[in-house]
Amino acid sequence: MSEVYATRRSVLRERCAAAGTAAVLVSRPANVRYLAGAAPRGAVLLLGGTGDTLVCAHPLEDRPADGRPDEALGIAVLPAPGGDTAVAAAGLAAGRGADSLAVEEHHLTVARHRALAGAAPALRLADVGGAVEQLRIVKDEEEISCLRIAAEIADQALGELLESILVGRTERHLALELERRLVDHGAEGPAFATSVATGPHSGRLGHRPTDRRVEEGDFLSVCLGAAYRGYRCEIGRTFVIGTSPADWQIELYDLVFAAQRAGREALTPGTGYRDVDRAARQVLDSAGYAAALPEATGHGVGLEIDEDPRLAPSAMGKLDACVPVTVEPGVHLPGRGGVRIDDTLVVRPEADGGPELLTITTKELLAL
Amino acid sequence: MSEVYATRRSVLRERCAAAGTAAVLVSRPANVRYLAGAAPRGAVLLLGGTGDTLVCAHPLEDRPADGRPDEALGIAVLPAPGGDTAVAAAGLAAGRGADSLAVEEHHLTVARHRALAGAAPALRLADVGGAVEQLRIVKDEEEISCLRIAAEIADQALGELLESILVGRTERHLALELERRLVDHGAEGPAFATSVATGPHSGRLGHRPTDRRVEEGDFLSVCLGAAYRGYRCEIGRTFVIGTSPADWQIELYDLVFAAQRAGREALTPGTGYRDVDRAARQVLDSAGYAAALPEATGHGVGLEIDEDPRLAPSAMGKLDACVPVTVEPGVHLPGRGGVRIDDTLVVRPEADGGPELLTITTKELLAL
């Protein structure tokens, strides 16, 4: 794996050199991990000049849970305990004779940026923008393999839950049980806070579990994901509780299912992000649910659960092959509840069979 | 409760007016919650001029899990979906005729600050600094009551765990079980990621649970906390597994216990933050463990698990009554393990009986 990190760093260094900056300071944790193989808490990565250095807030432990930095291929590790690692890194860059430093202005706070400028006044500060996030969009097969395992784990945890008795249990307990099962099956932990929404809460994006109990006749919507080697996937499903769903439940489910399928089918290399969103959205729009729709119908996943690209009406750009995204339209009717269906898929060319579905739990409407 | 929030907001408005700024933009989520009674995801709070406004990223749901904003006493709610709420709030302030706006430069990113300046070029931007964090340090009795309940919940969860069989179970599973028990006893959730550390991991600050199993002869250190109505407490204990601890374990435990007691006993109104730290630290220092010590021996708790004040060698300032803090010295010996003992206490005057211990689980060395 070391070559992978070294290659990623050299791509970034070259881009910044071409833009006229001698060194780059990466502070966003997922970006640090992407480039260094590890992101100890508070660590920042300085690239360029005479070598790459991971500046750490704490002495490195013998076995950091978030991996070892890539010492094999050219990352020095410098502890800077008690201080601001970004400030220490800027001092280091200046000390090595760099005259300019690109920083992540979308991650550094105004106060931290000022402290950094004050500590190294000779450095011309520039903005590296979302350069690392852009590199992270297209995944290599090793990254996709981690996402595939994460999705398998989430499918297993969800499958086991469906075999248990649900009526009478609270949203909070079901969410905790799902998280325990994720860990049972080998996840490092949940990819994000597990959402379990019953009855009037169902279908709501990012609903935080409450003490409401599952009742007969409820919609139950669940959204969970596993983290595996740092990579995070997402699956969402909606079920009905009881022997037979009501007519409005079947109609709403079929509609959201049709929207989600339209989104999935739009996932081909070269399709605009906004066109995937539109494919799903117009199904719901034309049924009169325009106001009930979220701002996006999907997003990239990887080292963060919500990363580029966004599948939204105003998003610019086109899908590439090997980009993993969610497709997750939903409708929530205040007071009644609703439906969300959410898959993680990898964009693949038609010749390779089209989009690869990572989360394979059935999307039939199950009555539990 | 509404009066409480209104009073907090008027204190902040007055301070900013005295500093010459007409309006304040609060963006840090815990600060928004402290002043508005709720902090929907992405929301910012604009204070001053012709009224206080909570600018929300999403339409407000019928029952947000993080509370209702304080509409009763003068907070308007303005949804700004799809955009940056801080930018929308700056536009609102400018539209209301404010000529200056204080922002949280320690929270806003450089990129967001620039977007905000661009959207309202007539506004003179200033820095409100840590003004809200400063207000949050001293708690009222209602806040302390939430912390007391949070501590009771953590004590209960920990007590139950101690009655179960531990040998052979993994750190990850024990951590998940503790989190389930926190919720069983009424917590909204864990106050932070529960830490369970066995054998060579024990005593390590913020250790993330691994698949290592509890073994006979291990030190087992556990750190957990409950969130209750947004307020977060912390308790940490170290146990030995097996019938009788080894001599080095007893010695190390007694030493850390003595350090922690010294820290607790230093918690009186008027004592310097650094003096509390020194009281605990010098016990460990004089036993030769200076290098093994963390940067701080405690910190404030409240709406965030790690807030002002810091009890550290370089901390400036003195304790007030009604400030809840942790006292949590520890020693970790690489390869062998170690001991951490962590309580949450509220500073009280001697006349009121001295520091109030919220986390009452025994600190005797238990062999489990």
Contacts between the chains, C-beta under 8 A, distances in Angstrom:
chain1	res1	chain2	res2	distance
A	41	B	206	7.4
A	61	B	204	6.8
A	62	B	200	7.9
A	62	B	334	5.9
A	62	B	335	7.4
A	63	B	201	8.0
A	63	B	210	7.6
A	65	B	207	7.9
A	65	B	208	3.8
A	65	B	210	6.6
A	66	B	208	7.8
A	81	B	295	6.3
A	82	B	295	5.3
A	82	B	314	7.5
A	103	B	110	7.9
A	105	B	109	6.7
A	105	B	110	3.9
A	105	B	111	4.6
A	105	B	114	7.5
A	106	B	109	5.6
A	106	B	110	7.5
A	106	B	111	4.1
A	106	B	112	7.7
A	107	B	109	6.2
A	108	B	109	6.4
A	108	B	110	5.5
A	109	B	105	6.6
A	109	B	106	5.6
A	109	B	107	6.2
A	109	B	108	6.4
A	109	B	109	5.8
A	109	B	110	7.3
A	110	B	103	7.9
A	110	B	105	3.9
A	110	B	106	7.5
A	110	B	108	5.6
A	110	B	109	7.3
A	110	B	110	5.7
A	110	B	113	4.9
A	110	B	127	7.6
A	111	B	105	4.6
A	111	B	106	4.2
A	111	B	127	7.6
A	112	B	106	7.7
A	113	B	110	4.9
A	114	B	105	7.6
A	127	B	110	7.7
A	127	B	111	7.6
A	172	B	183	5.1
A	172	B	189	7.8
A	173	B	180	7.7
A	173	B	183	6.9
A	176	B	176	7.6
A	176	B	179	6.6
A	176	B	180	4.9
A	176	B	183	5.9
A	177	B	180	7.9
A	179	B	176	6.7
A	179	B	179	8.0
A	180	B	173	7.8
A	180	B	176	4.8
A	180	B	177	8.0
A	180	B	180	7.1
A	183	B	172	5.1
A	183	B	173	7.1
A	183	B	176	5.9
A	200	B	62	7.7
A	201	B	63	7.9
A	204	B	61	6.6
A	206	B	41	7.2
A	207	B	65	7.7
A	208	B	65	3.7
A	208	B	66	7.6
A	209	B	65	7.9
A	210	B	63	7.6
A	210	B	65	6.4
A	295	B	81	6.1
A	295	B	82	5.2
A	314	B	82	7.4
A	334	B	62	5.7
A	335	B	62	7.2
